[in-house]
């Protein structure tokens, strides 16, 4: 069985842990169009594509020219990246 990462979704709680930000921050980013959430068809909860999170992390890594190793670094760089887009 082949699983395509593009089709995998995670909850807002899981995404917040991966990115090192609060669920409220992710809701704000969604409302501001910075990181769009999808809606679960059964309960309308926010869910995030793993591929979208990977893209954000790759963009940040490319901008810094180095690998990101800690959650704290990821959080700082994500916030900076999204603020720079304003």
C-alpha positions as CSV (number, residue, x, y, z in Angstrom):
1,X,0.0,0.0,0.0
2,X,1.3,3.4,-1.0
3,X,0.4,6.4,1.1
4,X,0.9,9.8,-0.4
5,X,1.9,12.6,2.0
6,X,-0.1,15.1,0.1
7,X,-3.3,13.3,1.2
8,X,-2.4,13.1,4.9
9,X,-4.1,15.5,7.3
10,X,-3.4,16.2,11.0
11,X,-5.3,18.0,13.7
12,X,-4.6,21.5,14.8
13,X,-3.1,20.2,18.0
14,X,-0.7,17.9,16.1
15,X,0.3,20.8,13.8
16,X,0.9,23.1,16.7
17,X,3.2,20.6,18.3
18,X,5.1,20.1,15.0
19,X,5.5,23.8,14.4
20,X,6.0,24.7,18.1
21,X,3.2,27.3,18.2
22,X,-0.1,27.4,19.9
23,X,-3.4,26.2,18.3
24,X,-4.6,29.8,18.7
25,X,-1.6,31.0,16.6
26,X,-2.6,28.5,13.8
27,X,-6.2,29.7,13.9
28,X,-4.9,33.3,13.5
29,X,-2.7,32.3,10.6
30,X,-5.6,30.6,9.0
31,X,-7.9,33.6,9.5
32,X,-5.1,35.8,8.0
33,X,-4.5,33.5,5.1
34,X,-0.9,32.8,6.1
35,X,-1.3,29.0,6.6
36,X,-4.7,27.9,5.3
37,X,-6.4,25.1,7.2
38,X,-8.8,22.6,5.5
39,X,-12.0,21.5,7.2
40,X,-12.8,18.0,8.2
41,X,-16.0,17.0,6.3
42,X,-17.6,15.3,9.3
43,X,-17.1,17.9,12.1
44,X,-15.8,21.0,10.3
45,X,-12.7,21.1,12.6
46,X,-9.5,22.6,11.2
47,X,-7.0,20.1,9.8
48,X,-3.7,20.7,8.1
49,X,-2.0,18.9,5.3
50,X,1.4,17.5,6.3
51,X,2.6,18.7,2.9
52,X,1.7,22.3,3.8
53,X,3.6,22.2,7.1
54,X,6.6,20.7,5.3
55,X,6.5,23.5,2.7
56,X,6.5,26.1,5.5
57,X,9.5,24.5,7.2
58,X,11.4,24.1,3.8
59,X,10.8,27.7,2.9
60,X,12.2,28.8,6.3
61,X,15.2,26.5,6.0
62,X,15.9,27.8,2.5
63,X,15.7,31.4,3.7
64,X,18.2,30.8,6.5
65,X,20.5,28.5,4.5
66,X,20.7,25.9,7.4
67,X,18.8,23.0,8.8
68,X,16.4,23.7,11.7
69,X,17.1,21.4,14.6
70,X,15.0,22.6,17.6
71,X,11.4,23.4,18.0
72,X,12.2,26.8,19.5
73,X,14.2,27.7,16.4
74,X,11.4,26.6,14.2
75,X,8.9,28.6,16.1
76,X,11.0,31.8,15.9
77,X,11.7,31.4,12.2
78,X,8.1,30.6,11.3
79,X,6.8,33.7,13.1
80,X,9.5,35.8,11.4
81,X,8.7,34.2,8.0
82,X,4.9,34.9,8.4
83,X,5.5,38.4,9.7
84,X,7.7,39.2,6.7
85,X,4.8,38.3,4.4
86,X,2.6,41.0,5.9
